[in-house]
Amino acid sequence: ESSNLGDAGALALARLDAVPGRAKAVVLVSDGEQNAKPGAATPPAEAAALAAALGVPVHAVDCGGDAPPERAEQRRVGRELLRGVAAATGGAFADRPDDALA
């Protein structure tokens, strides 16, 4: 099992490309973990660059909450990737732990 923020963004952009003539945006809701193996998926920075080139803002929502100590670094990296994708595309970032959504 793995999740890749880049694949999610690239898929959303491909779907939006099929919708003609409307203002477009992506809302990326994630557990905040980027754990796909390098080279096996679309890098998040590549998807963000494509979104920016297309003028599509990506609004990123991190719903992952706090990670146990053994995954803390992975969570930190994932959270920074989400922030970076939002910033690179003119989107917003929101940090919403699980209990805030209940």
C-alpha positions as CSV (number, residue, x, y, z in Angstrom):
1,E,0.0,0.0,0.0
2,S,1.2,3.5,-0.8
3,S,-0.1,6.9,-1.5
4,N,1.3,9.5,-3.8
5,L,0.3,13.1,-3.8
6,G,1.7,13.5,-7.3
7,D,-0.4,10.7,-8.8
8,A,-3.5,12.1,-7.1
9,G,-2.8,15.6,-8.5
10,A,-2.0,14.4,-12.0
11,L,-5.2,12.3,-12.1
12,A,-7.3,15.2,-11.0
13,L,-5.7,17.5,-13.7
14,A,-6.4,14.9,-16.4
15,R,-10.1,14.7,-15.3
16,L,-10.3,18.5,-15.3
17,D,-8.8,18.7,-18.7
18,A,-11.9,17.0,-20.0
19,V,-14.2,19.7,-18.7
20,P,-14.3,22.6,-21.2
21,G,-14.5,26.3,-20.4
22,R,-14.9,26.5,-16.7
23,A,-12.8,27.8,-13.8
24,K,-10.9,24.9,-12.4
25,A,-9.3,24.0,-9.1
26,V,-8.2,20.8,-7.3
27,V,-9.0,20.0,-3.7
28,L,-6.5,17.5,-2.5
29,V,-7.5,15.8,0.7
30,S,-4.8,13.6,2.1
31,D,-3.6,11.7,5.2
32,G,-0.5,13.8,4.6
33,E,1.8,10.9,3.9
34,Q,3.9,10.5,0.7
35,N,5.0,6.9,0.8
36,A,5.1,5.8,-2.9
37,K,8.5,4.5,-3.9
38,P,10.6,7.0,-5.9
39,G,10.5,6.4,-9.6
40,A,7.3,4.4,-9.3
41,A,4.9,7.3,-9.5
42,T,4.4,11.0,-10.5
43,P,6.5,13.2,-8.2
44,P,4.4,15.8,-6.4
45,A,6.6,18.6,-7.7
46,E,5.9,17.5,-11.3
47,A,2.2,17.5,-10.7
48,A,2.4,20.9,-9.0
49,A,4.4,22.3,-11.9
50,L,1.8,21.0,-14.4
51,A,-1.1,22.5,-12.3
52,A,0.7,25.8,-12.1
53,A,1.3,25.8,-15.9
54,L,-2.3,25.1,-16.5
55,G,-3.4,27.8,-14.1
56,V,-5.1,25.3,-11.8
57,P,-4.8,26.0,-8.1
58,V,-4.4,23.0,-5.8
59,H,-6.0,23.5,-2.4
60,A,-4.4,20.9,0.0
61,V,-6.1,19.6,3.1
62,D,-4.0,17.5,5.5
63,C,-6.2,15.2,7.6
64,G,-3.5,13.0,8.9
65,G,-3.2,14.4,12.5
66,D,-0.2,13.4,14.6
67,A,1.8,10.4,13.6
68,P,3.3,7.8,16.0
69,P,7.1,8.4,16.6
70,E,8.1,5.8,14.0
71,R,6.2,7.7,11.2
72,A,6.9,11.3,12.4
73,E,9.5,12.1,9.8
74,Q,7.3,10.6,7.0
75,R,4.4,12.8,8.2
76,R,6.6,15.9,8.4
77,V,7.8,15.3,4.8
78,G,4.2,14.7,3.6
79,R,2.9,17.8,5.3
80,E,5.6,19.9,3.7
81,L,4.9,18.4,0.3
82,L,1.2,19.4,0.7
83,R,2.2,22.9,1.7
84,G,4.6,23.1,-1.3
85,V,2.0,21.9,-3.8
86,A,-0.5,24.4,-2.6
87,A,2.0,27.3,-2.6
88,A,3.4,26.4,-6.1
89,T,-0.1,26.5,-7.6
90,G,-1.6,29.5,-5.8
91,G,-3.8,27.3,-3.7
92,A,-4.4,27.2,0.0
93,F,-3.2,24.7,2.7
94,A,-5.3,23.6,5.6
95,D,-4.2,21.4,8.5
96,R,-7.2,19.5,9.8
97,P,-6.4,16.6,12.2
98,D,-8.9,13.8,12.3
99,D,-10.6,14.9,15.5
100,A,-11.3,18.4,14.0
101,L,-13.4,16.7,11.3
102,A,-15.6,14.7,13.6
